[in-house]
């Protein structure tokens, strides 16, 4: 059970970091709260479209663009 709780905590922190990066790059996803809601999904789609990466999921190329922003 502890492993599951730790994994969920990590996922939330990663999501929050992605939201912070999206917001800092001008793709508004609202408050960086670690919850993937409609605003986050729309911001991800706009980011992906603007950067010519596959829309619908965050794959390796997407992470690269987020990291180098």
C-alpha positions as CSV (number, residue, x, y, z in Angstrom):
1,X,0.0,0.0,0.0
2,X,2.9,2.4,0.8
3,X,4.2,1.9,-2.7
4,X,0.9,2.9,-4.3
5,X,0.7,6.0,-2.1
6,X,4.3,6.9,-3.0
7,X,3.6,6.4,-6.7
8,X,0.5,8.6,-6.6
9,X,2.4,11.3,-4.7
10,X,5.1,11.2,-7.4
11,X,2.6,11.4,-10.2
12,X,1.0,14.4,-8.6
13,X,4.4,16.2,-8.2
14,X,5.2,15.5,-11.9
15,X,1.9,16.8,-13.0
16,X,2.3,19.9,-10.9
17,X,5.8,20.5,-12.4
18,X,4.4,20.0,-16.0
19,X,1.6,22.5,-15.1
20,X,4.2,25.0,-13.8
21,X,6.3,24.6,-17.0
22,X,3.2,25.0,-19.2
23,X,2.2,28.2,-17.4
24,X,5.7,29.6,-17.6
25,X,5.7,29.0,-21.3
26,X,2.4,30.8,-21.9
27,X,0.1,27.7,-22.1
28,X,-2.2,28.6,-19.3
29,X,-3.5,25.6,-17.4
30,X,-4.6,27.5,-14.3
31,X,-3.3,26.8,-10.8
32,X,-0.5,24.2,-10.7
33,X,-2.2,21.8,-8.3
34,X,-1.1,18.4,-9.6
35,X,-4.6,17.5,-10.9
36,X,-5.1,16.9,-14.6
37,X,-8.3,18.7,-15.4
38,X,-9.8,20.3,-18.5
39,X,-7.5,23.4,-18.4
40,X,-4.4,21.2,-18.1
41,X,-5.5,19.0,-21.0
42,X,-6.2,22.0,-23.2
43,X,-2.9,23.6,-22.4
44,X,-1.1,20.3,-23.2
45,X,-2.9,20.1,-26.6
46,X,-2.0,23.7,-27.4
47,X,1.6,23.0,-26.5
48,X,1.7,19.9,-28.6
49,X,0.1,21.6,-31.6
50,X,2.4,24.6,-31.4
51,X,5.5,22.4,-31.2
52,X,4.5,19.8,-33.8
53,X,4.4,16.9,-31.5
54,X,1.7,14.2,-31.3
55,X,-1.5,15.4,-29.7
56,X,-3.1,13.2,-27.0
57,X,-0.3,12.1,-24.7
58,X,3.0,13.3,-23.4
59,X,5.7,11.2,-25.0
60,X,9.5,11.5,-25.1
61,X,9.7,14.4,-27.5
62,X,7.2,16.4,-25.5
63,X,9.2,16.1,-22.3
64,X,12.3,17.3,-24.2
65,X,10.5,20.4,-25.3
66,X,9.2,21.0,-21.8
67,X,12.6,20.6,-20.3
68,X,14.4,23.0,-22.6
69,X,11.5,25.4,-22.9
